[in-house]
């Protein structure tokens, strides 16, 4: 295992600055990872992980743009919370966020919020972002202006971008369209895979969702099960040893 970090001294406190987590089987519990750069600094990652078989349990990730970079390999996030504005869960890992709280913050004036930007570049890669049994809500700073800021579930960072949201609560902050084109183009709209399965809440309806070839309203549990802990990250083979609770199926 390799954790790249440095320590900066500020008066009597020490702040650990992570460059990234690499190597297999990293486990974090009850830790909050924060990037304090603020929204005007643009891309500012709070955590970057490429650790295979990694687990984050009851952890927090706070930032604005690009908060949580799930770079690669198999990753599992349980009972965590993530704060951000633009593309704040992104990368090309095979990752499941289960029983997590996703809080969308207030962006700069004129910006829109985008929760995910998945980066799959090869259709044969078994990677993707799965948000399961979680909640998508407005952070306190967004609530007063929720009607004037558009928020989307995701946009395609790469050609074969893949993101699925299952059995999760989607609050009223999310646009009825659900998903956003990449830089106002039709890039990847026929090669991506975006799916929604049995979500609930004010913006769970798929009636006004985008009509892209790659967007799917998943109705079959067999299809949805491809994005579970069992199927996406083979969790039954390695998660029991971590002691972290998990749900294998839907």
C-alpha positions in Angstrom: 0.0 0.0 0.0 1.2 3.5 -0.7 -0.3 6.7 0.6 1.4 9.8 -0.8 1.1 12.6 1.6 2.8 15.6 3.2 2.3 17.5 6.5 1.9 21.3 6.6 2.2 23.2 9.8 -0.4 25.8 10.7 0.1 27.3 14.2 -0.5 24.4 16.6 -2.4 22.2 14.1 -1.1 19.8 11.5 -2.9 19.2 8.3 -2.2 16.1 6.2 -2.2 16.8 2.5 -2.8 13.7 0.4 -1.5 13.5 -3.1 -3.2 10.2 -3.7 -3.8 6.6 -2.5 -2.2 3.8 -4.4 -1.6 0.1 -3.8 -4.1 -2.5 -2.8 -6.5 -3.0 0.1 -6.5 0.5 1.6 -9.2 1.0 4.3 -10.3 4.4 5.8 -12.8 4.8 8.5 -14.3 7.9 10.1 -12.0 10.3 8.2 -12.9 13.5 6.5 -10.9 14.6 3.4 -11.2 18.3 2.6 -9.9 20.5 -0.1 -10.2 24.1 1.2 -9.4 25.8 -2.1 -13.0 27.1 -2.6 -15.1 27.4 -5.7 -13.0 30.1 -7.4 -9.9 27.9 -7.6 -11.6 25.5 -10.1 -10.5 21.9 -10.1 -9.4 21.0 -6.6 -9.4 17.3 -5.6 -10.0 16.3 -2.0 -9.0 12.7 -2.5 -7.6 10.7 -5.4 -7.6 6.9 -5.2 -6.3 4.2 -7.5 -6.2 1.6 -4.7 -7.6 -1.8 -5.8 -10.0 -3.4 -3.3 -10.1 -0.2 -1.3 -12.9 0.7 1.2 -14.0 4.0 2.7 -16.4 3.6 5.6 -18.2 6.6 7.2 -15.8 9.0 5.6 -16.4 12.5 4.3 -15.2 14.2 1.1 -15.6 18.0 0.9 -14.7 20.3 -2.0 -16.3 22.0 -4.9 -15.1 21.0 -8.4 -13.6 17.5 -8.7 -13.9 16.6 -5.1 -13.5 12.8 -5.3 -11.4 11.3 -8.0 -12.1 7.5 -8.2 -9.2 7.1 -10.6 -9.1 3.3 -11.2 -9.4 -0.2 -9.8 -12.2 -1.6 -7.6 -13.4 0.8 -4.8 -16.3 0.7 -2.3 -17.7 3.7 -0.3 -20.2 2.9 2.5 -22.1 5.4 4.6 -20.0 8.3 3.3 -20.9 11.8 2.4 -19.6 13.8 -0.6 -19.9 17.6 -1.1 -19.2 19.3 -4.4 -20.4 21.3 -7.4 -18.9 20.3 -10.8 -17.9 16.7 -11.8 -17.3 16.1 -8.1 -17.3 12.3 -8.4 -15.2 11.4 -11.4 -12.7 8.9 -12.7 -12.6 5.4 -14.2 -12.8 3.0 -11.3 -15.3 0.3 -10.8 -16.9 1.9 -7.8 -20.0 1.5 -5.7 -21.2 4.2 -3.4 -23.7 2.5 -1.1 -25.8 4.3 1.6 -24.0 7.5 0.9 -25.1 11.1 1.1 -24.3 13.3 -1.9 -24.6 17.0 -1.2 -24.6 19.5 -4.0 -23.2 22.9 -3.1 -23.7 26.4 -4.5 -21.4 27.0 -7.5 -20.2 30.3 -8.8 -22.7 32.5 -10.6 -23.4 31.3 -14.0 -22.2 27.7 -13.4 -24.2 24.5 -13.3 -23.7 21.6 -11.0 -22.8 18.1 -12.3 -22.5 15.2 -9.8 -20.6 12.6 -11.9 -18.1 12.6 -14.8 -17.2 9.0 -15.5 -14.2 8.3 -17.6 -14.4 4.9 -19.3 -12.5 5.0 -22.6 -12.9 1.3 -23.7 -16.3 -0.5 -24.0 -14.7 -3.7 -22.7 -13.6 -2.1 -19.4 -15.6 -3.3 -16.4 -15.6 0.2 -14.8 -18.3 2.6 -13.9 -19.9 4.6 -11.1 -22.8 2.9 -9.3 -24.7 5.0 -6.7 -26.9 2.6 -4.7 -29.3 3.1 -1.9 -28.0 6.7 -1.5 -29.4 10.2 -1.3 -28.8 13.2 -3.6 -29.7 16.5 -1.8 -28.9 20.2 -1.8 -26.2 21.3 0.7 -27.3 24.2 3.0 -25.6 26.8 0.9 -27.5 25.8 -2.3 -30.9 25.6 -0.7 -31.7 29.4 -0.8 -30.9 29.6 -4.6 -32.0 26.1 -5.6 -34.4 27.4 -8.2 -31.8 29.4 -10.0 -29.0 26.8 -10.3 -29.3 23.8 -12.6 -28.0 20.5 -11.3 -27.4 17.3 -13.3 -26.7 13.7 -12.4 -23.7 13.4 -14.7 -22.0 14.1 -18.0 -19.7 12.0 -20.2 -16.1 12.8 -19.6 -15.0 10.0 -22.0 -16.5 8.2 -24.9 -17.8 5.1 -23.0 -18.8 6.9 -19.8 -20.9 4.6 -17.5 -22.9 5.7 -14.5 -26.0 4.1 -12.9 -28.1 5.3 -10.0 -30.2 2.7 -8.3 -32.8 2.7 -5.5 -31.7 6.2 -4.5 -33.5 9.4 -3.3 -33.2 12.2 -5.9 -34.3 15.5 -4.5 -35.9 18.5 -6.3 -32.5 20.2 -7.1 -31.9 17.8 -10.0 -33.0 19.0 -13.5 -35.9 17.0 -15.0 -33.5 16.2 -17.9 -31.2 14.4 -15.4 -28.1 14.3 -17.5 -26.0 17.0 -19.3 -24.2 16.9 -22.6 -20.4 17.4 -22.6 -19.7 21.1 -23.5 -23.0 21.4 -25.4 -22.0 18.8 -28.0 -23.4 15.3 -28.8 -20.2 13.7 -27.7 -20.6 10.1 -26.5 -24.4 10.2 -26.4 -24.7 7.0 -28.4 -21.7 5.2 -26.7 -22.2 6.1 -23.1 -24.3 4.0 -20.7 -26.4 6.0 -18.2 -29.1 4.2 -16.3 -31.6 4.7 -13.5 -33.4 1.9 -11.6 -36.2 2.3 -9.1 -35.2 5.7 -7.7 -37.6 7.8 -5.7 -38.1 11.4 -4.6 -39.2 14.6 -6.3 -36.8 14.2 -9.3 -36.8 10.5 -9.7 -39.3 10.5 -12.5 -37.7 9.7 -15.9 -40.5 11.2 -17.9 -38.5 14.3 -19.0 -35.1 12.7 -19.0 -32.7 13.1 -22.0 -33.5 11.0 -25.1 -30.0 9.9 -25.8 -29.4 6.4 -27.3 -27.1 5.7 -24.4 -29.6 6.6 -21.6 -31.6 3.7 -20.1 -34.5 3.5 -17.8 -33.6 0.1 -16.3 -36.7 -2.0 -15.6 -35.1 -5.4 -15.3 -33.5 -6.4 -12.0 -31.2 -8.7 -14.0 -29.8 -5.7 -15.8 -29.6 -3.5 -12.7 -27.7 -6.3 -10.9 -24.7 -5.8 -13.2 -24.0 -2.7 -11.2 -24.2 -4.2 -7.7 -21.4 -4.9 -5.2 -21.5 -8.5 -6.3 -21.3 -7.9 -10.1 -19.4 -4.7 -10.5 -16.7 -5.1 -7.9 -16.9 -8.8 -7.0 -17.4 -7.7 -3.4 -18.2 -11.1 -2.1 -14.6 -12.2 -2.6 -12.9 -9.4 -0.6 -15.3 -7.2 1.4 -16.0 -9.7 4.2 -12.4 -9.5 5.3 -12.7 -5.7 5.8 -15.4 -5.9 8.5 -17.3 -3.2 6.7 -21.1 -3.8 6.2 -22.3 -4.2 2.6 -25.2 -5.3 0.5 -24.3 -7.6 -2.3 -27.4 -7.4 -4.4 -30.1 -4.8 -5.1 
